[in-house]
């Protein structure tokens, strides 16, 4: 057992691009370290990152030692982070293995909009697995639809403060081998228990529960998320049914079971679970968007539009809500409203594929589009990439070569983001 008098190490994994802005408020590693510095001074924790590597040190061995010794890890997630080969092949496999074997806690913070929910990682081997993992099954202090880059500075401080306080609890808690608390979000309200079990799966759930060894609600919930990510919906329902049976107040279990029902085209049960999740305190924009999609599929346009409006009020920068609502307007021949929603997507900072979807819908509606500044920005980043690749070829020093390689990965991620 770790000595309680020794400060607990916290490893911070990030992409260099996310800490190089000329605007100090957008240097996310520095911002986070500033919040944690009082805890370091009080010797409650220590901070580990690649910034600790000294001149002449073996950077890879140094990072691996920090990873192996970490009690908790923070991931500053962005397109550059997800595109980093070193993060994928050398950092996350170690953290995920340690989370499973030693109970190391992993907390993602969404810095910029990215494929947070879609990106999968394999471990212990980054290429062959056999285990597979999505960051979306981890509990984050902010929603994927509300990254730090889209917040006011005060809102950013609130998220970082929440993270700092959470780390205090994590690093001082007794380690629990084999548990990473993935995806659990405790509800602050505790209404009277009410289980909205799937009517079509009650008998199957009873059989499944009987076959499963004793588990906690969190274990069952995490298992359900893995099945859901693998599109194994029947098994996902079994696991989520069991989680709700063990803890009827687990709001995210109701939400994800509702999402599973929706993906299986059972809109009535999906809406029933979404309603229950909302009663239990999970009122994120994504719930209203998904419930709106279920209402839309049922043909209840008025309720769908009302839920889309609520989702936009909570998260005005979410492109999927505008795309989904635009489709409803388009299908109900409300052309002007549909065009307005699709054009809104083009003005948001989001996945280029979503923007291309909006452009495709607008062209199909006969709307003529003009070129934006994206083409110019793409050309600049492509020139920067070519320059960095030439610099890499000339670099003789290992540390310098590694730094250039990191910047090359970040330039490639930016080019991809711009549609190149």
C-alpha positions as CSV (number, residue, x, y, z in Angstrom):
1,X,0.0,0.0,0.0
2,X,1.4,3.5,-0.8
3,X,2.7,5.5,2.0
4,X,-0.1,8.0,3.0
5,X,2.6,10.6,3.8
6,X,4.1,10.6,0.3
7,X,2.5,13.0,-2.2
8,X,0.5,11.0,-4.8
9,X,1.7,11.5,-8.5
10,X,-0.8,12.7,-11.1
11,X,0.2,12.3,-14.7
12,X,-1.0,14.8,-17.3
13,X,-1.2,13.6,-20.9
14,X,-1.6,16.3,-23.5
15,X,-0.7,17.4,-27.0
16,X,2.0,20.1,-27.3
17,X,-0.2,22.1,-29.7
18,X,-2.7,22.7,-26.8
19,X,0.0,24.4,-24.7
20,X,1.7,26.6,-27.3
21,X,-0.8,29.4,-27.9
22,X,0.3,33.0,-27.8
23,X,-2.8,33.5,-25.6
24,X,-1.9,32.4,-22.1
25,X,-5.5,31.5,-21.3
26,X,-5.4,28.8,-24.0
27,X,-2.3,27.1,-22.7
28,X,-4.3,24.3,-21.1
29,X,-1.5,22.4,-19.4
30,X,-0.3,25.6,-17.8
31,X,-3.8,26.5,-16.7
32,X,-4.4,23.1,-15.1
33,X,-1.0,23.1,-13.3
34,X,-1.7,26.6,-11.9
35,X,-4.9,25.2,-10.3
36,X,-3.0,22.2,-8.9
37,X,0.0,24.1,-7.6
38,X,-1.5,24.8,-4.1
39,X,-1.9,21.0,-3.7
40,X,1.7,20.4,-4.8
41,X,2.9,23.0,-2.3
42,X,0.9,21.3,0.4
43,X,2.5,18.0,-0.7
44,X,-0.9,16.3,-1.3
45,X,0.1,15.4,-4.9
46,X,2.9,15.8,-7.4
47,X,2.4,16.7,-11.1
48,X,4.1,14.6,-13.8
49,X,4.3,15.4,-17.5
50,X,6.8,15.5,-20.3
51,X,7.8,19.0,-19.1
52,X,9.7,17.4,-16.3
53,X,12.2,15.8,-18.7
54,X,15.7,17.3,-18.2
55,X,18.3,17.9,-20.8
56,X,20.0,14.6,-21.7
57,X,17.3,12.4,-20.1
58,X,15.8,9.5,-22.0
59,X,12.3,11.0,-22.6
60,X,10.6,7.7,-23.3
61,X,11.9,6.0,-20.2
62,X,11.2,9.1,-18.1
63,X,7.5,9.2,-19.3
64,X,7.1,5.5,-18.8
65,X,8.3,5.8,-15.2
66,X,5.8,8.6,-14.5
67,X,3.0,6.5,-16.1
68,X,3.8,3.4,-14.0
69,X,4.0,5.5,-10.8
70,X,0.8,7.6,-11.3
71,X,-2.1,7.3,-8.9
72,X,-4.3,9.3,-11.3
73,X,-4.1,10.7,-14.8
74,X,-5.7,13.6,-16.5
75,X,-6.1,13.6,-20.3
76,X,-6.4,17.0,-22.1
77,X,-8.4,15.8,-25.0
78,X,-8.4,17.6,-28.4
79,X,-8.1,16.7,-32.1
80,X,-4.3,16.9,-31.7
81,X,-4.4,14.6,-28.6
82,X,-6.5,12.0,-30.4
83,X,-4.2,12.2,-33.4
84,X,-1.0,11.7,-31.4
85,X,0.7,8.4,-32.2
86,X,2.7,8.6,-29.0
87,X,-0.4,9.0,-26.8
88,X,-2.1,6.1,-28.6
89,X,0.9,3.7,-28.6
90,X,2.8,4.5,-25.5
91,X,0.8,6.5,-22.9
92,X,-2.8,5.3,-23.0
93,X,-2.1,1.5,-23.1
94,X,-0.1,1.9,-19.9
95,X,-2.7,4.0,-18.2
96,X,-5.6,1.6,-19.2
97,X,-3.7,-1.4,-18.0
98,X,-2.9,0.3,-14.7
99,X,-6.5,1.3,-14.4
100,X,-7.6,-2.3,-14.8
101,X,-4.9,-3.8,-12.6
102,X,-4.2,-1.2,-10.0
103,X,-7.2,1.1,-9.9
104,X,-5.5,4.1,-11.4
105,X,-8.1,6.8,-12.1
106,X,-8.3,8.4,-15.5
107,X,-10.1,11.7,-16.0
108,X,-10.5,13.2,-19.5
109,X,-11.0,17.0,-19.9
110,X,-12.4,18.0,-23.3
111,X,-10.3,20.9,-24.4
112,X,-11.6,21.3,-28.0
113,X,-14.3,19.7,-30.0
114,X,-13.1,16.3,-31.3
115,X,-14.1,12.7,-31.9
116,X,-14.2,12.0,-28.2
117,X,-17.1,9.6,-28.3
118,X,-16.1,7.8,-31.5
119,X,-12.3,7.2,-31.0
120,X,-11.3,3.7,-29.7
121,X,-8.0,2.6,-28.2
122,X,-6.6,-0.9,-27.8
123,X,-4.6,-2.2,-24.9
124,X,-2.3,-3.6,-23.6
125,X,-1.0,-3.8,-27.2
126,X,-2.0,-0.6,-29.1
127,X,-2.4,-2.5,-32.3
128,X,-3.7,-6.0,-31.4
129,X,-5.4,-5.4,-28.1
130,X,-7.2,-7.5,-27.3
131,X,-8.9,-5.1,-25.0
132,X,-10.7,-2.1,-26.5
133,X,-11.7,1.1,-24.8
134,X,-13.5,4.4,-25.6
135,X,-12.8,7.6,-23.6
136,X,-16.5,8.3,-23.6
137,X,-16.9,5.6,-20.9
138,X,-14.8,7.8,-18.5
139,X,-16.4,10.5,-16.4
140,X,-15.3,14.0,-17.5
141,X,-15.8,17.2,-15.6
142,X,-17.3,18.8,-18.8
143,X,-19.5,17.6,-21.6
144,X,-18.0,16.6,-25.0
145,X,-20.5,19.2,-26.5
146,X,-19.1,21.9,-24.2
147,X,-15.2,21.9,-24.5
148,X,-13.1,24.4,-22.6
149,X,-12.4,26.3,-25.8
150,X,-16.1,27.2,-26.2
151,X,-16.5,28.5,-22.6
152,X,-15.9,31.8,-21.0
153,X,-12.8,32.0,-18.8
154,X,-15.0,31.9,-15.7
155,X,-16.6,28.7,-16.9
156,X,-13.2,27.2,-17.7
157,X,-12.1,28.0,-14.2
158,X,-15.2,26.3,-12.8
159,X,-14.3,23.1,-14.7
160,X,-10.7,23.2,-13.7
161,X,-11.6,23.8,-10.1
162,X,-14.0,20.9,-10.2
163,X,-11.2,18.7,-11.6
164,X,-8.7,19.8,-8.9
165,X,-11.2,19.1,-6.1
166,X,-11.9,15.7,-7.6
167,X,-8.2,14.9,-7.8
168,X,-7.9,15.6,-4.1
169,X,-10.5,12.9,-3.4
170,X,-8.9,10.4,-5.9
171,X,-5.3,10.6,-4.7
172,X,-6.2,10.4,-1.0
173,X,-8.7,7.5,-1.4
174,X,-7.7,3.9,-0.8
175,X,-6.8,2.2,-4.1
176,X,-9.2,-0.4,-5.4
177,X,-7.5,-2.9,-7.7
178,X,-9.3,-3.5,-11.0
179,X,-11.7,-0.6,-10.9
180,X,-11.4,2.6,-12.8
181,X,-14.9,4.0,-12.1
182,X,-15.4,4.4,-15.8
183,X,-18.4,6.5,-16.8
184,X,-20.2,6.7,-13.5
185,X,-21.9,10.0,-12.7
186,X,-23.7,10.0,-9.3
187,X,-27.0,11.8,-9.2
188,X,-27.3,14.5,-6.7
189,X,-31.0,13.9,-6.2
190,X,-32.3,10.7,-4.7
191,X,-36.0,10.3,-5.5
192,X,-37.9,7.2,-4.6
193,X,-36.7,4.2,-6.5
194,X,-38.5,3.5,-9.8
195,X,-37.1,1.0,-12.2
196,X,-38.1,1.5,-15.8
197,X,-36.9,-1.9,-17.0
198,X,-37.4,-2.8,-20.6
199,X,-40.7,-4.6,-21.0
200,X,-39.4,-6.8,-23.7
201,X,-36.2,-7.7,-21.8
202,X,-37.5,-8.3,-18.2
203,X,-37.3,-12.1,-18.6
204,X,-34.0,-12.0,-20.4
205,X,-32.6,-9.7,-17.7
206,X,-33.6,-12.0,-14.9
207,X,-31.9,-14.9,-16.7
208,X,-28.8,-12.8,-17.3
209,X,-28.5,-11.5,-13.8
210,X,-28.8,-15.1,-12.5
211,X,-25.9,-16.1,-14.7
212,X,-23.6,-13.2,-13.8
213,X,-21.3,-13.2,-10.7
214,X,-22.0,-10.6,-8.0
215,X,-21.2,-7.2,-9.4
216,X,-21.7,-3.5,-8.5
217,X,-24.0,-1.3,-10.5
218,X,-20.9,0.5,-11.8
219,X,-19.4,-2.8,-13.0
220,X,-22.6,-3.6,-14.9
221,X,-22.9,-0.1,-16.3
222,X,-19.3,-0.1,-17.6
223,X,-20.0,-3.5,-19.2
224,X,-23.1,-2.1,-20.8
225,X,-21.1,0.8,-22.3
226,X,-18.5,-1.6,-23.8
227,X,-21.3,-3.6,-25.4
228,X,-22.9,-0.4,-26.6
229,X,-19.6,0.8,-28.1
230,X,-19.3,-2.5,-29.9
231,X,-22.9,-2.2,-31.2
232,X,-23.9,-5.4,-29.3
233,X,-27.2,-4.0,-28.3
234,X,-28.8,-7.1,-26.8
235,X,-25.9,-7.6,-24.4
236,X,-25.8,-3.9,-23.7
237,X,-29.5,-4.0,-22.6
238,X,-28.8,-7.0,-20.4
239,X,-25.9,-5.2,-18.6
240,X,-27.7,-1.9,-18.3
241,X,-30.9,-3.6,-17.0
242,X,-28.7,-5.2,-14.3
243,X,-27.1,-1.9,-13.4
244,X,-30.5,-0.3,-12.9
245,X,-31.7,-3.3,-11.0
246,X,-28.8,-2.8,-8.6
247,X,-29.1,1.0,-8.4
248,X,-32.4,2.4,-9.8
249,X,-31.0,6.0,-9.2
250,X,-28.1,5.6,-11.7
251,X,-29.2,8.3,-14.1
252,X,-26.6,7.6,-16.8
253,X,-27.6,3.9,-16.9
254,X,-31.2,5.0,-17.8
255,X,-29.9,7.4,-20.4
256,X,-27.6,4.9,-22.1
257,X,-30.3,2.2,-22.0
258,X,-32.6,4.8,-23.7
259,X,-29.9,5.3,-26.3
260,X,-29.7,1.6,-26.8
261,X,-33.5,1.3,-27.3
262,X,-33.3,4.2,-29.8
263,X,-30.6,2.4,-31.8
264,X,-32.7,-0.7,-31.8
265,X,-35.6,1.5,-33.1
266,X,-37.8,1.2,-30.0
267,X,-38.6,4.8,-29.6
268,X,-41.3,4.4,-26.8
269,X,-38.9,2.7,-24.4
270,X,-36.1,5.1,-25.4
271,X,-38.3,8.1,-24.4
272,X,-39.3,6.3,-21.2
273,X,-35.7,5.9,-20.2
274,X,-34.7,9.4,-21.2
275,X,-37.6,10.8,-19.1
276,X,-36.4,8.8,-16.1
277,X,-32.7,10.0,-16.5
278,X,-34.0,13.5,-16.6
279,X,-36.0,13.0,-13.4
280,X,-32.8,11.7,-11.7
281,X,-30.9,14.8,-12.5
282,X,-29.1,14.1,-15.9
283,X,-30.2,17.1,-17.9
284,X,-27.4,17.5,-20.4
285,X,-28.0,18.9,-23.8
286,X,-27.3,15.4,-25.3
287,X,-30.3,13.9,-23.6
288,X,-32.7,16.5,-25.0
289,X,-31.2,16.0,-28.5
290,X,-31.5,12.2,-28.3
291,X,-35.1,12.5,-27.0
292,X,-35.9,14.9,-29.8
293,X,-34.6,12.4,-32.3
294,X,-36.9,9.8,-30.8
295,X,-39.9,12.1,-31.0
296,X,-38.9,13.0,-34.6
297,X,-38.8,9.3,-35.6
298,X,-42.3,8.9,-34.1
299,X,-43.6,11.8,-36.1
300,X,-44.1,14.0,-33.1
301,X,-42.6,17.2,-34.6
302,X,-43.8,19.6,-32.0
303,X,-42.1,17.7,-29.1
304,X,-39.0,17.1,-31.2
305,X,-38.6,20.8,-32.0
306,X,-39.2,21.7,-28.4
307,X,-36.4,19.3,-27.2
308,X,-34.0,20.6,-29.9
309,X,-34.6,24.1,-28.7
310,X,-33.8,23.0,-25.1
311,X,-30.7,21.3,-26.3
312,X,-29.5,24.4,-28.1
313,X,-30.3,26.6,-25.1
314,X,-28.0,24.3,-23.0
315,X,-25.3,23.9,-25.7
316,X,-25.6,26.4,-28.5
317,X,-22.4,25.2,-30.1
318,X,-23.5,21.6,-30.7
319,X,-23.6,21.1,-34.5
320,X,-25.5,17.8,-34.3
321,X,-28.5,19.4,-32.8
322,X,-28.7,21.9,-35.7
323,X,-28.2,19.1,-38.2
324,X,-31.0,17.0,-36.7
325,X,-33.4,19.9,-36.3
326,X,-32.6,21.0,-39.8
327,X,-33.5,17.6,-41.1
328,X,-36.9,17.8,-39.3
329,X,-37.6,21.2,-40.8
330,X,-36.5,20.0,-44.2
331,X,-38.8,16.9,-44.0
332,X,-41.8,19.1,-42.9
333,X,-41.2,21.5,-45.8
334,X,-40.0,24.4,-43.5
335,X,-37.2,25.3,-46.0
336,X,-36.1,28.6,-44.5
337,X,-35.7,27.2,-41.0
338,X,-33.8,24.2,-42.4
339,X,-31.5,26.4,-44.3
340,X,-30.8,28.5,-41.2
341,X,-29.9,25.5,-39.2
342,X,-27.6,24.0,-41.8
343,X,-25.9,27.4,-42.3
344,X,-25.4,27.6,-38.5
345,X,-23.4,24.4,-38.7
346,X,-21.0,26.0,-41.3
347,X,-20.3,28.8,-38.8
348,X,-19.4,26.5,-35.9
349,X,-16.0,25.1,-35.0
350,X,-16.7,21.5,-35.5
351,X,-15.8,18.2,-37.3
352,X,-15.3,19.0,-41.0
353,X,-17.4,15.9,-41.9
354,X,-20.4,17.5,-40.1
355,X,-19.9,20.7,-42.1
356,X,-19.7,18.7,-45.3
357,X,-23.1,17.1,-44.3
358,X,-24.6,20.5,-43.9
359,X,-23.2,21.6,-47.3
360,X,-24.6,18.5,-49.0
361,X,-28.0,19.2,-47.5
362,X,-27.9,22.9,-48.6
363,X,-26.8,22.0,-52.1
364,X,-29.7,19.5,-52.3
365,X,-32.0,22.3,-51.4
366,X,-30.6,24.5,-54.2
367,X,-28.6,26.8,-52.0
368,X,-25.4,28.2,-53.6
369,X,-22.4,28.3,-51.3
370,X,-19.4,30.6,-51.5
371,X,-15.8,29.5,-50.5
372,X,-14.6,30.4,-47.0
373,X,-11.2,31.2,-45.6
374,X,-10.8,27.5,-44.8
375,X,-9.0,27.0,-48.1
376,X,-6.4,29.7,-47.2
377,X,-5.9,28.2,-43.8
378,X,-5.5,24.7,-45.2
379,X,-2.7,25.9,-47.5
380,X,-0.9,27.6,-44.7
381,X,-0.9,24.4,-42.6
382,X,0.2,22.3,-45.5
383,X,3.2,24.5,-46.0
384,X,3.9,24.3,-42.3
385,X,3.8,20.5,-42.5
386,X,6.2,20.4,-45.4
387,X,8.6,22.7,-43.5
388,X,8.4,20.5,-40.4
389,X,9.0,17.4,-42.3
390,X,12.2,18.9,-43.9
391,X,13.3,20.0,-40.4
392,X,12.8,16.4,-39.1
393,X,15.0,15.0,-41.9
394,X,17.8,17.4,-40.9
395,X,17.5,17.0,-37.1
396,X,20.3,15.0,-35.5
397,X,19.4,15.4,-31.8
398,X,16.9,12.8,-30.5
399,X,15.1,15.3,-28.3
400,X,14.8,17.8,-31.1
401,X,13.5,15.1,-33.5
402,X,10.9,14.1,-31.0
403,X,9.7,17.7,-30.5
404,X,9.4,18.1,-34.3
405,X,7.5,14.8,-34.7
406,X,5.0,16.0,-32.1
407,X,4.5,19.2,-34.1
408,X,4.2,17.2,-37.3
409,X,1.4,15.2,-35.8
410,X,-0.4,18.3,-34.6
411,X,-0.1,19.9,-38.1
412,X,-1.5,16.8,-39.7
413,X,-4.5,16.9,-37.2
414,X,-5.1,20.5,-38.1
415,X,-5.0,19.8,-41.8
416,X,-7.5,16.9,-41.3
417,X,-9.7,19.3,-39.3
418,X,-9.7,21.7,-42.2
419,X,-10.8,19.0,-44.6
420,X,-7.4,18.4,-46.2
